[in-house]
Amino acid sequence: MGAGPAHTNFTVTAVAGHLTANDFDDAHRKWHSCEPIQLFDAPVKTFVNQVRLLSLYRQALLDPVLS
């Protein structure tokens, strides 16, 4: 241990917005399936976008900074 504080570099990131997606249910998804005003009260589903998750995982594996 040295006399002073140790210095280090690190990166912090949040990925929640990159991994999840939001969408309306089937009854509200198509352009002409409902009146636009109904969308304000329509249920919204949040789910993990599997394609995006795999893409980010592959990118992380290939990124020399993360290796």
Beta strands, then each sheet from edge to edge (+ up, - down):
strand 1: 20-24
strand 2: 44-48
sheet 1: 1+ 2-
end
